[in-house]
Amino acid sequence: MSTFTSTLPDDLLKKLQEAANNLSMPKNKLIEKALRIYLDQLNKAEYIKSYKAMADDTDVLMMAEEGMAEYLQEINTQG
């Protein structure tokens, strides 16, 4: 595990200390947990952004529709 040193505004550090006390958790563990949650949310937001961009891409939509047509045709021939 690596060591990371940072500065925080006094008000944020105070809130961190209060939360750590309330949760009976070391500040570094609370920061680690909060950072993991935040980074996961950023990843999810990036996926959402890419899916929205694809929804506006007519080429992607056409490929998806063609794929669905082939899939439905395959299902119908198996049944």
N, C-alpha and C positions, 0 to 999 in steps of 0.2 A: 504494500500500500504506500502511496506517495503522500507527501505532505504538501499542503497548499496553504498559502498565507494570503489574506485579503483584508481590506478595510471595509467597514460598513458604517453608514450614518448612525449617529448615536441613538436616534429614535428606533431604528430598525434593530439595532443590537439590544436595546431594552426590550422590545417585543419578543425577540428571539430568546432572551434570558427568561422572560415570563412564561413563554410557551414551554421551554425546556423544563422549567420548574414544575409547571402544572402537569406535564406529561411524565415527570420523573425520568427524563431522558437527557443524555449529554447533548450539548449544543451541536457538536459536530455530527452526531447521528441524526438529529433533527434536520440539519442543513442537507445532509446526504439524502435523506428520505424525500424532502421537499424538492431537491434538485432532480432526483429520478422522476418524480411525478411530473414536474414541469417539462423535462426533456421528452417524456412520453407524450405529453400533450402537444408539444411542438411537432413531433413525428406524425401524430394523428392529423394535425392541422395541415401538414404538408401533403399527406395522402388525400385529404378532402380537396385541397387546392388542385392537385393533379387530376382527380376525378372530375372536378368541375371544368377544368380546362379540356379534358377529353370529351365532355358532354357537348362542348361547342365545336368540336372538330368533326366536320362532316365525313372525312375519310375514315376516322376511327368508328363513327357510327355506322357507316356503310359496311365496314369489315365485320362489325359485331352482328349486324342484321344478316349478312351473308352467312356467317357462322351459325347463327340460330336457324336459318333456313336449311342448311345442310344437316344440322343436328335433328331437326324435326323430320326431315326426309329419312334419315337413318332410323329414327324411332319407328316411323311408319312402316319401313320395310322389314323391321324385326318383328313387328306385331302381327 
